[in-house]
């Protein structure tokens, strides 16, 4: 009986942990999406200044690096959200079955 109770409590904990992770990652995803948008605007402005001859290409390259890092962070958050979703399904007792040929 104690083993069953421990298993149930562990399952509840896993579900709650993954629900909390999904909520937090959604907030992070929204914030990072805004950062990606802002860095892309900054990149466009840097490219416009370069084409106008106001700055060197070093500023464009630096701004592009920042934009790519923001996009990479966004993808990392998305990956973590997908992982948390899979773990939630697993914690709820769901799963995948092998397809029959």
Number of C-alpha atoms within 10 A of each C-alpha: 6 7 8 9 10 11 12 12 12 13 17 13 13 17 20 14 15 20 16 13 18 19 12 12 19 15 12 17 19 13 12 19 17 14 18 21 14 14 21 19 14 17 21 15 14 23 21 14 16 16 12 9 10 11 14 13 15 11 15 20 14 13 21 19 14 18 21 15 14 21 19 14 18 21 15 13 18 16 13 15 21 14 14 20 16 15 19 21 14 15 19 13 10 11 10 7 6 5 5 4 3
